[in-house]
Amino acid sequence: MKNLPLHTPGFQRLVREFSRHLRRLGYNPSSCKSQPSSLREFLHWLEQQGITDVESVRPKHIKEHYQYLLERPNQQRVGCLSTSTVVQHLYTLKLFFHYQETLGTITANPISGLIFPRPVSPERTVLTVEQVKQLYSACETLREKAMLAIFYGCGLRRSEAEQLNISDVQFRNQLLYVRQGKGKKRRVVPMSGQVARDLQEYFYRERSQYEKKQDEDSRQAFLLNVNGHRMRGGDYGRKLKLLLRKVNLPQHFSLHHLRHSIATHLLEGGLSLEQVRDFLGHNSIETTQLYTRISQSYLATQTHA
């Protein structure tokens, strides 16, 4: 709810400062939009309770706001907020109050001692190798193959694919550079020969068809949409849904499922956790270990197929 009004000048300032703080920390663009929006909703709720400064916030207020979130209608679909959305709101408040504590604007952190129910995460699903082959076979353009090469072959996140520039792809050395991954972390992704060829064929044989804009960003972008602009998450998502429909695969598969899938397939192929961690750009091996559980589940389905 980014458009909720805030009548307290101090609260308006806090949202602006928190937004700048997130950008300095290196959060991706979507987080830099959604988290200030979550904070704005909390501050708006405080105003409705007659509270106009964060120093007056107590643990009971956090609990009451949590209960409000559980019951608040979803603005985009029927029903209440999803569990993951509520968790994101709480995470925003933890970040915000930790930030205020660091600045010394509050004497006690009202959320630090609170414990909320842990959400039950749905089991991650992956595409099989055969399903990935079906997606490739459904491609009608070199750009579609390049898209699969980026998300599956290179395991990029959506935000990383959006930022990919021509200068980031080295065909001869078969290397792809992620200049600003999650947390502003850089990494170098090795490309297989086929992945490098798919990207190279798109670049030399098809990209010029989409060159309609002459602005600097479009000239630098590796993948262009039909309007000649840099491909964005929505463009990629729509392309993937189209490919899924062509081969009758479930529509719940997303761009991030391609990243899950390549991680699982690499582990099944014998790569170590450390190698997959570096490939994906994870900060810790614990995050990569999640894929070992996916891998075991995937292996079981293959065994009984």
Secondary structure, 3 states (H helix, E strand, C coil): CCCCCCCCHHHHHHHHHHHHHHHHHCCCHHHHHHHHHHHHHHHHHHHHCCCCCHHHCCHHHHHHHHHHHHHCECCCCCCECCHHHHHHHHHHHHHHHHHHHHHCCCCCCCCCCCCCCCCCCCCCCCCCHHHHHHHHHHCCCHHHHHHHHHHHHCCCCHHHHHCCEHHHEECCCCEEEECCCHHHCCEEEECCHHHHHHHHHHHHHCHHHHCCCCCHHHHHECCECCCCCECCHHHHHHHHHHHHHHCCCCCCCCHHHHHHHHHHHHHHCCCCHHHHHHHHCCCCHHHHHHHHHHHHHHHHHHHCC
